Amino acid sequence: MDSDIADPKLASRGRMRVEWAAGRMPVLSSVKGEFCSTRPLAGLRVGASLHVTSETANLMLTLRDAGAELSLCASNPLSTQDDVAAALVAEGVEVLAVRGEDSERYHRHIEEVLGRRPDLLVDDGGDLISALHRSHPGLSPMGATEETTTGVNRLRSMAREGALRLPVVAVNDSATKHLFDNYYGTGQSTLDGIVRSTNLLVAGATVVVVGYGHCGQGVAVRADGMGARVIVVEVDPVRALQALMDGFGLLTAREAASRGDIFITVTGNRHVLSRDHLALMKDGAILANAGHFDVEIDVEALADGSVGRRTVRPNLEEFEMGDGRRLYLVSEGRLANLGAAEGHPADVMDLSFSNQALALRWLVEEHDSLEPDVYVLPAEIDQTVARIKVAALGGSLEQLTPSQREYMAGWRFGT
């Protein structure tokens, strides 16, 4: 094992964080118990590029107990919790991740994970799988999983072009992932990151949410719940209509630029807040990104238009513009919820990471019959994850009677 972490002496502190998260992840605990007995990944090497957090640590320990040999690197330079990385190394997991690592080190870690010649990949954002196709033509893992909308979009583009050379499970598209992780997780953790970095009062502020997919919807409803006036920017007419019917304002980015106190980008696209928008923003406006990559806010344009910049609080940088206005950027324009806070709560990652673990087992069982393509996790696995979580939360599921099942399956019944 050849790990590269910040400080091995942080392991004891990290272990407590990992244990706390484990107590909030009953579904993954159930999967881990099963995997300890069945060892579905015995003898297999798993290479992972994920946010190195306490929740991810519990996924890694589940895969270890399933028999896998693990190599983990970061999927974002600012999302690594150095104490958690140390705790994983102490548990025998190879970790190549340091919070704040530069681009060269970040990509070197990805290459080192691929250099272990993994049999399975676990990706968050698509950088690991992209690097596999770009620089490792002779490496052919049996399959991979992808955690995010951004990554799935990249993979589907590869599949359309005939470039994808392995089967990939779009874990992001599982109902228990995108309906909960994206909506509840992103909504809460993004506002958490902004409040931690600024200590501002959200109530009464005008919050501009750029993008109204599952993540944007979660951000908008949480901001609304904290008393903000919410404006949505959206290009898709159906989602735009939904934002209006949900009670939010709907403007173009240019129209919203002069009104917002806080801007949150959640689109997966580049420069949705560009030089032109920055020029219209009021003094004191705060810019934060909740999309996977740091391209949604044009940070280069922000820097070019400034005459001075300084860090005024942890994870908050002030840019003094040429006309005297001050604009504030959270976490360098990277993921605010992981750069300035701790990411999604363990309660919601319980669902996503249970799907990840079960998806890897499914790939091992089915890979001989799978062509290179992007697959959705079978619905019965999604249902199993949801059922365990419902029970853990103290809920009880209604059961259909035989007569009701017959009615739902038939066509002869009617008025």
C-alpha positions in Angstrom: 0.0 0.0 0.0 1.4 3.4 -1.1 -0.9 6.1 0.3 -0.5 9.8 -0.1 -2.3 11.7 2.6 -1.8 14.9 4.7 -1.1 13.5 8.1 -1.4 9.9 9.4 -1.6 11.2 13.0 -5.2 12.5 12.3 -6.5 8.9 12.2 -8.0 8.8 15.7 -10.1 12.0 15.0 -11.1 10.7 11.6 -12.2 7.4 13.1 -14.7 9.1 15.4 -16.2 10.9 12.4 -16.5 7.7 10.5 -18.2 5.9 13.4 -20.7 8.8 13.8 -21.6 8.6 10.2 -22.0 4.8 10.4 -24.6 5.3 13.0 -26.7 7.2 10.5 -26.4 4.7 7.7 -28.6 1.7 8.6 -29.1 0.5 5.0 -25.4 0.4 4.3 -24.9 -1.3 7.6 -27.3 -4.0 6.5 -25.5 -4.4 3.1 -22.2 -4.6 5.0 -23.4 -7.4 7.2 -24.5 -9.4 4.2 -21.3 -8.7 2.3 -19.2 -9.8 5.3 -20.8 -13.3 4.9 -21.0 -13.6 1.1 -17.8 -11.8 0.1 -19.0 -10.9 -3.4 -15.9 -8.9 -4.3 -13.3 -11.3 -3.0 -10.1 -11.1 -5.0 -11.1 -8.1 -7.0 -9.4 -4.7 -7.1 -11.7 -1.6 -6.9 -10.4 1.8 -7.9 -12.5 4.7 -6.7 -12.6 8.5 -7.3 -15.0 9.9 -4.7 -15.2 12.8 -2.2 -13.1 11.5 0.7 -15.6 12.0 3.5 -16.8 10.1 6.5 -19.7 8.7 4.5 -17.4 7.5 1.7 -15.2 5.9 4.3 -18.2 3.7 5.3 -18.7 2.7 1.7 -15.0 1.8 1.4 -15.1 -0.3 4.6 -18.2 -2.1 3.2 -16.3 -2.9 0.0 -13.3 -4.0 2.0 -15.4 -6.4 4.0 -16.9 -7.7 0.7 -13.3 -8.9 -0.1 -12.1 -6.0 -2.3 -8.6 -4.6 -2.5 -9.2 -0.8 -2.6 -7.5 2.3 -4.0 -9.3 5.6 -3.3 -8.5 9.1 -4.7 -10.4 12.4 -4.5 -13.0 13.5 -7.0 -12.6 17.1 -6.0 -9.4 18.8 -4.7 -11.3 20.6 -1.9 -13.6 17.8 -0.7 -11.1 15.6 1.1 -11.4 15.3 4.9 -7.8 14.7 5.8 -8.6 13.0 9.1 -11.0 10.6 7.4 -8.3 9.8 4.8 -5.9 9.0 7.7 -8.5 6.8 9.4 -9.0 4.8 6.2 -5.3 4.3 5.8 -5.2 3.0 9.4 -7.9 0.5 8.3 -5.8 -0.8 5.5 -7.3 1.2 2.6 -5.0 2.8 0.1 -5.9 6.5 -0.1 -4.4 9.1 -2.5 -6.0 12.4 -1.5 -5.0 15.6 0.3 -7.4 18.5 0.8 -6.4 21.5 -1.4 -4.1 19.4 -3.7 -3.2 21.2 -6.9 -4.3 20.0 -10.3 -1.1 18.1 -11.1 -1.3 16.1 -7.8 -5.0 15.5 -8.3 -4.6 14.0 -11.7 -1.5 12.1 -10.7 -3.6 10.4 -8.0 -6.2 9.4 -10.6 -3.4 7.9 -12.7 -2.0 6.0 -9.7 -5.4 4.5 -9.0 -5.6 3.3 -12.6 -2.0 2.1 -12.4 -3.2 -0.5 -9.8 -5.2 -2.1 -12.7 -8.6 -2.2 -11.0 -11.2 -4.7 -11.9 -14.0 -2.3 -11.0 -14.2 1.5 -10.9 -16.4 3.7 -8.7 -16.5 7.3 -10.1 -18.0 10.6 -9.1 -18.0 13.1 -12.0 -16.4 10.9 -14.6 -12.7 11.9 -14.3 -11.6 8.4 -13.4 -13.4 6.8 -16.3 -12.3 9.5 -18.7 -8.7 9.1 -17.7 -9.0 5.3 -18.3 -10.2 5.9 -21.8 -7.7 8.7 -22.5 -4.4 7.2 -21.2 -4.9 3.5 -20.4 -6.0 1.8 -23.7 -4.9 -1.6 -22.5 -6.9 -1.6 -19.3 -10.3 -3.2 -19.4 -12.2 -3.3 -16.1 -15.3 -5.5 -16.0 -17.4 -2.4 -15.2 -17.9 0.8 -13.3 -20.4 2.9 -11.4 -21.0 6.6 -11.6 -22.4 8.7 -8.8 -23.4 12.1 -10.4 -25.5 13.7 -13.1 -22.4 15.4 -14.5 -20.6 12.1 -14.8 -23.6 10.3 -16.3 -23.9 13.0 -18.9 -20.3 12.6 -19.9 -20.6 8.8 -20.1 -23.8 8.9 -22.2 -21.9 11.2 -24.6 -19.1 8.6 -24.8 -21.6 5.8 -25.4 -23.3 7.8 -28.2 -20.0 8.3 -29.9 -19.1 4.6 -29.5 -16.1 5.5 -27.3 -17.2 3.8 -24.1 -15.5 0.4 -23.7 -17.0 -0.9 -20.5 -20.4 -1.2 -18.9 -21.3 1.5 -16.4 -24.1 1.6 -13.9 -25.6 5.1 -13.6 -26.2 5.0 -9.9 -27.2 8.6 -10.1 -30.3 7.6 -12.0 -31.6 5.3 -9.3 -34.7 6.8 -7.7 -33.3 6.4 -4.2 -30.3 8.5 -5.3 -31.6 11.4 -7.4 -34.9 11.8 -5.6 -33.2 12.0 -2.2 -29.4 12.7 -2.4 -29.8 15.4 -5.1 -32.9 17.0 -3.7 -32.6 16.7 0.1 -28.8 16.3 0.3 -27.7 19.1 -2.1 -30.4 21.4 -0.8 -29.3 21.2 2.8 -25.6 20.9 2.4 -25.2 23.8 -0.1 -27.0 26.2 2.2 -24.9 24.8 5.1 -21.7 25.6 3.2 -22.8 29.1 2.3 -23.8 29.9 5.9 -20.6 28.4 7.3 -18.4 30.5 5.0 -20.3 33.8 5.4 -22.3 33.6 8.6 -25.0 35.7 6.9 -28.8 35.7 7.5 -30.6 33.9 4.6 -34.0 35.2 5.7 -34.9 38.3 3.7 -32.1 37.8 1.2 -32.7 37.4 -2.6 -31.3 34.0 -3.6 -30.8 33.3 -7.3 -30.7 29.6 -8.1 -29.3 29.0 -11.6 -30.7 25.6 -12.7 -33.9 23.8 -11.5 -33.1 20.1 -11.8 -33.4 17.9 -8.8 -30.4 19.6 -7.1 -31.6 23.1 -7.9 -35.1 22.3 -6.7 -33.6 21.2 -3.4 -31.5 24.3 -3.0 -34.5 26.6 -3.9 -36.9 25.0 -1.4 -34.3 25.1 1.4 -33.6 28.7 0.7 -37.3 29.4 0.7 -37.7 27.6 3.9 -35.0 29.8 5.5 -37.0 32.9 4.6 -35.2 33.9 1.3 -36.9 35.4 -1.7 -36.0 32.9 -4.4 -35.5 33.6 -8.1 -34.9 30.7 -10.5 -32.9 30.9 -13.8 -33.7 28.0 -16.2 -33.4 27.2 -19.9 -35.7 24.2 -20.0 -39.4 25.3 -20.4 -40.9 22.4 -18.4 -38.6 23.0 -15.4 -39.1 26.8 -15.8 -42.9 26.2 -15.6 -42.4 24.0 -12.5 -40.4 26.7 -10.8 -43.2 29.2 -11.4 -45.9 26.8 -10.2 -43.7 26.1 -7.1 -44.0 29.8 -6.3 -40.6 31.1 -7.3 -39.7 34.0 -9.5 -38.3 33.2 -13.0 -35.9 35.5 -14.7 -33.0 35.3 -17.2 -29.6 35.4 -15.6 -29.1 38.9 -16.9 -32.3 40.1 -15.4 -31.5 38.4 -12.1 -27.9 39.6 -11.9 -28.7 43.0 -10.4 -31.2 41.7 -7.9 -29.5 38.8 -6.2 -27.8 38.8 -2.9 -26.7 35.2 -3.1 -26.2 33.3 -6.4 -26.0 29.5 -6.5 -25.2 27.7 -9.7 -26.5 24.1 -10.1 -26.5 23.4 -13.8 -23.6 21.2 -14.8 -22.8 23.7 -17.6 -20.0 26.3 -18.0 -20.1 30.0 -17.4 -23.7 30.3 -16.5 -22.6 33.3 -14.5 -20.3 35.1 -17.0 -18.4 38.3 -17.2 -21.5 40.2 -18.4 -23.5 39.0 -15.4 -20.7 39.8 -12.9 -20.7 43.4 -14.2 -24.3 43.9 -13.2 -24.1 42.4 -9.6 -24.6 44.6 -6.6 -21.9 45.4 -4.1 -21.6 42.5 -1.6 -23.1 39.8 -3.8 -22.1 36.2 -2.9 -21.3 33.6 -5.5 -21.5 29.9 -4.8 -21.5 26.8 -6.9 -23.2 23.5 -6.3 -22.4 21.9 -9.6 -19.7 19.2 -9.8 -17.0 21.1 -11.6 -15.7 24.7 -11.0 -16.7 26.0 -14.4 -20.2 27.3 -13.7 -19.0 30.7 -12.4 -16.5 32.3 -14.7 -13.9 32.7 -12.0 -11.2 33.8 -14.5 -13.4 36.7 -15.5 -14.0 37.5 -11.9 -10.3 37.7 -11.2 -9.6 39.7 -14.4 -12.1 42.3 -13.5 -10.8 42.8 -10.0 -8.1 45.2 -8.7 -7.6 43.3 -5.5 -8.5 40.0 -3.9 -8.2 38.5 -0.4 -9.5 35.7 1.8 -11.8 37.3 4.4 -13.1 34.2 6.0 -12.3 30.5 5.7 -13.5 29.4 2.2 -14.6 32.9 1.3 -12.6 35.2 -1.0 -13.4 38.9 -1.6 -12.8 40.4 -5.1 -12.6 44.2 -5.3 -13.8 45.2 -8.7 -12.5 48.1 -10.7 -15.6 50.2 -9.9 -15.4 49.7 -6.2 -17.9 46.9 -5.8 -17.0 43.8 -3.8 -18.0 40.3 -4.9 -17.5 37.2 -2.7 -16.7 33.7 -3.9 -17.3 30.6 -1.9 -14.8 27.7 -2.0 -13.0 29.0 -5.2 -16.1 28.3 -7.2 -15.9 24.6 -6.4 -18.6 22.6 -4.7 -19.7 24.8 -1.8 -21.3 22.0 0.1 -18.0 20.0 0.3 -15.5 22.9 0.1 -17.1 24.9 2.9 -19.1 22.2 4.8 -19.1 18.5 5.1 -21.2 17.4 2.1 -24.4 15.6 2.3 -25.6 14.2 5.6 -24.9 10.6 6.3 -28.6 9.9 6.4 -29.0 10.5 2.7 -25.6 9.1 1.6 -26.8 5.9 3.2 -29.1 5.4 0.2 -26.6 6.5 -2.5 -23.7 4.4 -1.2 -25.9 1.3 -0.6 -26.8 1.6 -4.3 -23.1 1.9 -5.1 -22.2 -1.3 -3.2 -25.1 -3.3 -4.6 -24.3 -2.0 -8.1 -20.8 -3.4 -7.9 -22.1 -6.8 -6.9 -24.6 -6.7 -9.8 -21.8 -5.9 -12.2 -19.8 -8.8 -11.0 -22.7 -11.1 -11.4 -23.9 -9.8 -14.8 -20.7 -8.5 -16.5 -20.4 -11.4 -18.9 -23.8 -10.5 -20.5 -23.3 -6.7 -20.5 -22.1 -4.7 -23.5 -20.2 -1.4 -23.1 -23.1 1.0 -22.3 -24.7 3.0 -19.5 -27.1 1.0 -17.4 -29.7 1.9 -14.8 -29.6 -0.2 -11.6 -32.5 -2.7 -11.6 -35.6 -1.4 -10.0 -35.8 -4.2 -7.5 -32.5 -3.1 -6.0 -33.8 0.4 -5.7 -36.9 -0.9 -4.0 -34.9 -3.0 -1.6 -32.8 0.0 -0.5 -36.0 2.1 0.0 -37.7 -0.6 1.9 -34.8 -1.0 4.4 -34.7 2.8 4.9 -38.4 3.1 5.5 -38.2 0.5 8.2 -35.1 2.2 9.7 -37.1 5.5 9.9 -40.0 3.7 11.7 -42.4 3.6 8.8 -44.7 0.8 7.8 -45.5 -0.1 4.2 -49.0 -1.0 3.2 -49.4 -4.3 1.4 -51.7 -5.0 -1.6 -54.3 -7.7 -1.2 -54.4 -10.5 -3.8 -57.5 -8.9 -5.3 -55.8 -5.6 -5.6 -52.8 -7.2 -7.3 -55.1 -8.9 -9.8 -56.9 -5.6 -10.5 -53.6 -3.7 -11.1 -52.3 -6.4 -13.4 -55.4 -6.8 -15.4 -57.3 -4.9 -18.1 -60.8 -6.4 -18.0 -61.9 -4.4 -15.0 -63.5 -1.0 -15.3 -66.7 0.9 -14.7 
